[in-house]
Amino acid sequence: MIAIEHLVKYFNRRGVNEVIALSGIDLTIERGEFITVIGSNGAGKSTLLNCLAGTFRHDEGRIVINGKDISPWPEYRRARFIGRVFQNPLTGTCASLTIEQNMALAFRRGARRGLSFGVKAAYRREFMERLAMLGLGLEHRLKNAVGLLSGGQRQALTMLMASLVQPELLLLDEHTAALDPKTARKILDLTRCIVSEEHLTTLMVTHNMKQALAFGSRLLMLHNGRVILDVKEDEKRSLTKDDLLSRFYDMQGEEVESDRMLLT
Amino acid sequence: MTWFSFLGALEQGFVYGIMALGVYLTFRVLDFPDLTVDGSLPLGASVSAVAITAGIDPFVSLLMAAGAGFMAGAVTAVLNTKLKILHLLASILTMIALYSINIRIMDGPNVSLLGKATVLDPLLGLGMSGYVAAPLAFAGVAVTVTGLLIWFLHTELGQALLATGDNPQMIVSQGVNTHNLIIFGVGLSNAMVAFSGALIAQNQGAADANMGVGTIIAGLASVIVGETVLGTKGIFRACFAAIIGSVIYRLAIAMALSMKWGAFSFTPSDLNLITALLVVLALTAPKLKERFGLG
């Protein structure tokens, strides 16, 4: 179980350009939940993911995974619990290393790295089986540099690498946004397949309302650094795009109201 | 070029090749332009020279030199990672500080090793003359060090080091503390450079506070020349490219020095200019080729 308690994050704190990106997020994530996160630009979706991964340090609140408060942990230490796929398909893999070298690096996520060979012969079989799952023919290209692959292929590989060592939490930050529609669909299918097969606890940020509705067991809508909608299971299944839109416009309306109040 | 200057160039090529390998490790693998080497080469030389004059075995003095070099590199990397000083500036700071430290270590600007024991003694004891023994011994050492580096870069730790230079965000999210790896990598690089400096001092019979001037440029030139000749495909090739590049570079210099046009000939003091031009040319050649559609 993952508990996020009153998470607050400022940018440029105490500066002229101070921005509050997360203004007190409270969230309890049960094991095996697949949560989709939507919200407009600047709502705090990516900031939330980055705070969980430790890329940014949050300013207030706690993040508790399996009873351990990991708030003071640096990013590399949290990686033991967290698998990540980034929006940029080039971020998740090393271009100059081969497919098997990349996978071997991911295979040791969170473990000590010593002076034994990075790519062990015993790994190759498993790597090939996993790669075959993608249906991209990558299982025959173990010794190709990853830089030779397309963005979609690299994102598929990143997806695979993130789940090679089972993470307590899988973070997907708009991981299909930079791909063409056909490739995006493939990566989404792969996501659904890996998440359900491994029962991964997942947080998937998306810009696409249809995706947010079609995927996962729970939906969060963020606005101005707050959770404004949190629906699960049956309630989520009955939710429509129009519901989301009207909810979204309600919030914007409220904003106008409060601005008006400020001005008068 | 005479036979002697050819052997001399080979000898220098191999012994400076170990330094070039260190430069390859920071410049290419870690993407960390490290000017510490201008200070860590004489650091290795002075540590080894002082140790030998104090009666320590010359082989042991090599390890001491490497250890000192590792520390120098680690200081640069700590300045960069922990104190957030730009890598180039951090390395210049260490380099400048090392100038004073080297003079302190030697208690003066230089130490002579004439008549002292060196690592070449066992070969000379076999009746081999110095100008044959040195290139042979240094070739052996250079190939051994290259082999060790190639092995290391294939280990779990070495692979993480490669990834740190290639894509820090990726390797952090695989659970690697990149700061520690950068400190280790820059340390290792400077250990190799200091090791090379110690061998140079033992071979030329003296350590000098100013012997490091231009080390980084010679190292870069070697790496780039090697890459041009051997290519960069694979770790094996890239590592040997540094050594081969260093040998070619020293041969080219020996050749330039032996040329004469009427009353004009190059002097050793022209080498820095020639090397700088060579590096500029090698760095811009790919772009120029692209621009003008050649090759």
Interface residues (C-beta under 8 A of the other chain):
Chain A: A53 P74 E75 Y76 R77 A79 R80 I82 R84 F86 T91 G92 T93 C94 A95 S96 L97 Q101 A104 L105 A106 R108 R109 G110 A111 R113 G114 L115 S116 F117 G118 V119 M161
Chain B: F152 H154 T155 E156 L157 G158 Q159 A160 L162 A163 D166 N167 Q169 M170 I171 V172 S173 Q174 G175 V176 N177 T178
